[in-house]
């Protein structure tokens, strides 16, 4: 009797033709979501134990320029939880992306599987590089300028609440992490036939001007900070142009392939 029940459940998930049923897909999706949730909860517990060290890493960039204060009774504690939750998200994202890949892999072609791997790995690597660039180079210069770049009124003490400081750091990390995703976005758009390498080459002069304009807006008004943001973005644009030439697939080709398939049918 127990054997028959097991066979019935297996048949509901995997019919005779080898294709998984809708119920099977939903169960698999549920299991993968549970894995992500368990990893997230475990990461929160672990990172909360090291929250003070994470705060130390953030405040290390501003030490010597700022005096950090907590202006509300719960402010310091809330920043510990905030940093711990963000660290848990960082730990969970690779696991979640792998679960997405494993869930989608059976329905993908070999070339599509390779492209999905490339998108996931390259996306993670570029985001990490962007965050490290902000942490090691951009933020220390920006914090120093904001605290000492304006002369006069020496009697004014430079202090900041820990909440404002953490918010600024996390915002800049997200911005630079997203900016460094430019090559990946270009690859995806080129694969879709949207990003044309020829147009990107012709428009590089306008793009460089726009990049320096954006750098001037998001950075303090000094040439060093602007160049530190603009130069990597220009390099990323040239890398994106090169990658676009490799992955570009004109839309007309897709249309011709579809027409050929219809004619064969």
ABEGO torsion letter per residue (X at the ends): XAAAAAAAAAAAABBAAGBBBAAAAAAAAAAAAAAAAAAAAAAAAAAAAAAAAAAAAAAAAABGABBBBBABAAAAAAAAAAAAAAAAAAAAAAAAAAAAAAAAAAABBAAAAAAAAAAAAAAAAAAAAAAAAAAAAAAAAAAAAAAAABBEGAABBBBBBAAAAAAAAAAAAAAAAAAAAAAAAAAAAAAAGABBAAAAAAAAAAAAAAAAAAAAAABBBBAAAAAAAAAAAAAAAAAAAAAAAAABBBAAAAAAAAAAAAAAX
